[in-house]
């Protein structure tokens, strides 16, 4: 084919309109991939948890098992962790006999239990300490801090954990119910619940938002359960973030500073120091959504990066 024929063919080819929002799907697909811990990070956390479990099983159960009597909780247990991982949480269930033994002591029994667990772990891991709130023992293994929560299993599916404050007491926690609330919502709504949690955690980390990961999980489930587009896929993720930030601000205006914990029904206070961060994110997300609609993909990416940092791509 000569040059003239090629030119005529190109001129005759109609221009195909690709529609709006062409950048949303590839951008948020890559964003979510960037948030996933690497296989090396997953392997490192798993190895750390196995070693600590074995150490405590030897101390309390006369067993060398690397899996028995422990429950992985927190972000790793709920599958809501993002990279880079800095910590992992596990409950370690102690025998009832140890509860009875410790209950014979005078003074702060919960502090005594944490000190005892700390002592067992220090025999193997020198970088072991207790967190200031008196509920966990922390073990640093490389870049990962494993937070170990000694616990006694309750008949209602919960666990008693230590609280050393005000003379010491046990408090009930329901991590299985907490995880089930997330996963039930996630299964019902096309995997969107966990994706929202991960993206919101990235916002928290990048913008230093004073909300705990646990608070974000509570809020994300509440939001997604009422969001009208909750059954759609990643093509709607620009809107899911915009609407999530707007919803947070609506909660603030209504004075909804409390959330109910799954299982126990206990109320947890969220504070209000995060509101200004949500205002900034909402404004930027609205701009980004407008740019996505108009296929101004680079401008949209630049706005998203003001919320999420470099984990979300500019160029798609």
C-alpha positions in Angstrom: 0.0 0.0 0.0 1.5 3.4 -1.0 1.6 6.4 1.2 -1.4 8.1 -0.4 -3.6 5.0 0.1 -2.5 4.8 3.8 -3.3 8.5 4.3 -6.8 8.0 2.7 -7.5 5.0 4.9 -6.5 6.8 8.1 -8.6 9.8 7.2 -11.6 7.5 6.5 -11.3 5.8 9.9 -14.0 7.2 12.3 -13.0 8.6 15.7 -14.3 6.4 18.5 -15.4 8.1 21.7 -14.2 6.2 24.7 -16.6 7.9 27.1 -15.8 9.4 30.5 -13.9 8.2 33.6 -11.4 6.3 31.5 -8.7 6.5 34.2 -10.7 5.3 37.2 -10.5 1.6 36.7 -6.8 1.3 35.9 -5.9 3.9 38.6 -7.7 2.3 41.4 -6.8 -1.2 40.3 -3.1 -0.3 40.5 -3.7 1.6 43.8 -5.1 -1.5 45.5 -2.3 -3.6 44.1 0.2 -1.1 45.6 -1.4 -1.4 49.0 -1.0 -5.2 49.2 1.8 -6.5 51.4 4.5 -8.3 49.4 4.9 -12.1 49.6 8.1 -11.5 51.6 6.3 -9.2 54.1 3.5 -11.8 54.5 6.1 -14.6 55.0 8.0 -12.5 57.6 4.9 -11.8 59.7 3.8 -15.4 59.5 7.2 -16.6 60.7 7.2 -14.1 63.6 3.8 -15.2 64.7 4.7 -18.9 64.5 7.9 -18.4 66.6 6.1 -16.4 69.3 3.3 -18.9 69.4 5.7 -21.8 69.9 7.5 -20.0 72.7 4.3 -19.4 74.6 2.9 -22.9 74.0 6.1 -24.3 75.5 5.7 -22.0 78.5 2.0 -22.6 79.2 0.8 -25.7 77.4 3.9 -27.9 77.3 3.6 -28.0 73.5 5.8 -27.0 70.7 2.9 -26.1 68.4 3.4 -23.0 66.2 -0.4 -22.6 65.7 -2.4 -23.8 68.6 -4.0 -21.5 71.2 -3.5 -18.3 69.2 -5.8 -16.1 67.3 -4.5 -13.7 64.7 -6.4 -10.4 65.2 -6.1 -6.8 64.1 -5.5 -6.0 60.4 -3.8 -9.3 59.6 -6.7 -11.3 61.1 -9.3 -9.2 59.3 -7.3 -9.1 56.0 -7.4 -5.3 56.0 -3.6 -4.7 56.4 -1.7 -2.5 53.9 1.9 -2.1 53.2 4.3 -1.5 54.6 3.3 -3.6 57.6 4.7 -2.3 60.9 2.9 -4.5 63.4 0.8 -7.6 63.9 -1.6 -8.6 66.7 -2.3 -12.0 68.2 -4.3 -13.2 71.1 -2.7 -16.1 73.0 -5.2 -18.2 75.0 -4.0 -19.4 78.4 -5.2 -22.4 80.3 -8.1 -21.9 82.8 -5.7 -23.2 85.5 -3.5 -20.1 85.0 -6.4 -17.8 85.6 -7.1 -19.6 88.8 -3.4 -19.5 89.8 -3.1 -15.8 89.1 -6.4 -15.1 90.9 -4.9 -16.2 94.1 -2.4 -13.3 94.0 -2.8 -10.1 95.8 -2.5 -6.7 94.0 -2.8 -6.1 90.3 -3.2 -9.6 88.9 -3.4 -8.3 85.3 0.0 -6.6 85.6 1.4 -9.7 87.1 0.2 -11.7 84.1 1.6 -9.3 81.6 5.0 -9.3 83.4 5.0 -13.1 83.4 4.3 -13.3 79.7 6.9 -10.7 79.1 9.4 -12.7 81.1 8.8 -15.9 79.0 9.2 -14.0 75.8 12.3 -12.1 76.9 14.0 -15.5 77.4 13.9 -15.9 73.6 13.4 -12.3 72.3 15.4 -9.6 74.1 13.5 -6.7 72.5 10.3 -7.3 74.5 8.3 -4.6 76.3 4.8 -3.8 77.5 2.6 -1.1 75.9 1.7 1.9 78.0 -2.0 1.0 78.2 -1.3 -2.2 80.0 -3.0 -4.6 77.6 -0.3 -6.1 75.5 3.3 -7.4 75.4 5.3 -6.1 72.4 8.0 -8.1 70.7 10.1 -6.5 68.0 11.3 -8.8 65.3 13.1 -6.8 62.6 10.8 -4.2 61.2 7.7 -5.8 62.7 6.3 -5.4 66.2 4.1 -8.3 67.3 1.6 -7.2 69.9 0.8 -10.2 72.1 -2.4 -10.1 74.1 -2.7 -12.8 76.8 -6.3 -13.9 77.0 -8.8 -16.3 78.6 -11.6 -17.7 76.4 -15.1 -17.0 77.4 -18.1 -19.2 76.8 -19.9 -16.6 74.7 -17.2 -16.5 72.0 -15.3 -13.6 73.5 -12.1 -13.3 75.4 -10.9 -11.7 78.7 -7.9 -9.6 78.2 -5.8 -7.6 80.7 -6.3 -4.0 81.6 -3.8 -3.0 84.3 -5.2 0.5 84.9 -6.9 1.5 88.2 -5.7 -1.5 90.1 -6.3 -4.0 87.2 -9.2 -5.8 85.8 -10.2 -8.1 82.9 -12.2 -6.6 80.0 -14.1 -8.6 77.4 -13.2 -8.3 73.7 -14.9 -10.0 70.7 -12.4 -10.1 67.8 -14.3 -12.9 66.0 -17.5 -10.8 65.9 -15.4 -7.8 64.8 -13.9 -9.7 61.9 -17.3 -11.3 60.9 -18.9 -7.9 60.7 -16.3 -6.8 58.1 -16.3 -10.0 56.1 -20.1 -10.4 56.0 -20.3 -6.8 54.6 -17.5 -7.5 52.2 -19.1 -10.7 50.9 -22.4 -9.0 50.5 -21.1 -6.0 48.7 -18.7 -7.3 46.0 -15.5 -7.0 48.1 -15.9 -3.2 48.4 -15.8 -3.1 52.2 -12.2 -4.3 52.6 -11.1 -2.3 49.6 -12.6 0.9 51.2 -10.9 0.1 54.5 -7.5 -0.3 52.8 -7.8 2.9 50.9 -9.0 4.8 54.0 -6.1 3.4 55.9 -3.7 4.7 53.3 -5.3 8.2 53.7 -4.9 7.9 57.5 -1.2 7.0 57.1 -0.3 9.5 54.4 -2.2 12.5 56.0 -1.5 11.6 59.6 -5.3 11.3 60.3 -5.9 10.9 64.1 -8.2 7.9 63.7 -7.1 4.4 64.7 -7.2 1.6 62.1 -9.9 0.0 64.2 -12.0 3.2 64.1 -11.7 3.3 60.3 -12.9 -0.2 60.1 -16.0 0.6 62.1 -16.7 3.7 60.1 -16.1 2.0 56.7 -18.6 -0.8 57.4 -21.2 1.7 58.6 -20.7 3.7 55.4 -20.7 0.9 52.9 -23.8 -0.7 54.4 -25.8 2.4 53.4 -24.0 3.5 50.2 -26.4 3.3 47.3 -23.7 2.0 44.9 -22.2 -0.5 47.3 -22.7 -3.5 44.9 -20.7 -2.0 42.0 -17.0 -2.6 41.1 -13.8 -0.7 41.0 -15.1 1.7 38.3 -17.0 3.4 41.1 -14.1 3.8 43.5 -13.6 7.5 42.8 -17.1 8.0 44.0 -16.8 5.6 46.9 -13.9 7.7 48.3 -15.6 11.1 47.6 -18.8 9.9 49.2 -17.0 8.3 52.2 -15.3 11.6 53.1 -18.6 13.5 52.7 -20.4 10.9 54.9 -17.7 11.3 57.6 -18.3 15.1 57.6 -22.1 14.5 57.9 -21.4 12.2 60.9 -19.4 15.0 62.4 -22.1 17.6 61.9 -24.6 15.3 63.5 -22.4 14.8 66.5 -21.9 11.1 65.9 -18.7 10.6 67.8 -19.4 7.1 69.1 -19.6 3.7 67.6 -20.8 0.4 69.0 -18.3 -2.4 69.2 -19.4 -5.8 67.7 -20.1 -8.5 70.2 -19.9 -6.5 73.4 -22.2 -3.6 72.4 -19.7 -1.3 74.2 -19.4 2.3 72.8 -16.1 3.6 71.6 -15.4 7.4 71.3 -13.9 8.5 68.0 -12.9 12.0 69.0 -13.2 14.9 66.5 -9.5 15.8 65.8 -9.8 14.1 62.4 -12.5 16.4 61.0 -10.2 19.0 59.4 -8.4 16.1 57.6 -11.7 14.8 56.3 -12.7 18.3 55.1 -9.5 18.5 53.1 -9.9 15.0 51.7 -13.5 15.6 50.7 -12.6 18.8 48.8 -9.8 17.1 47.0 -11.8 14.0 46.2 -14.6 16.1 44.7 -12.1 17.8 42.4 -10.5 14.5 41.5 -13.9 13.0 40.6 -14.7 16.0 38.3 -11.3 15.5 36.6 -11.9 11.8 36.2 -15.3 12.5 34.6 -13.7 14.8 32.1 -10.9 12.4 31.4 -8.3 14.8 32.8 -6.5 11.8 34.1 -3.2 13.5 35.2 -5.0 16.3 37.0 -7.1 13.7 38.7 -4.1 11.7 39.8 -2.4 14.7 41.2 -5.5 15.4 43.4 -5.7 11.8 44.5 -2.0 11.9 45.5 -2.8 14.8 47.9 -5.0 12.3 49.7 -3.2 9.0 49.3 0.4 9.9 48.5 2.5 8.0 46.0 0.6 4.7 46.4 -2.0 5.9 43.9 -0.7 6.5 40.4 -0.9 9.8 38.5 -0.3 8.4 35.1 -2.7 5.6 33.8 
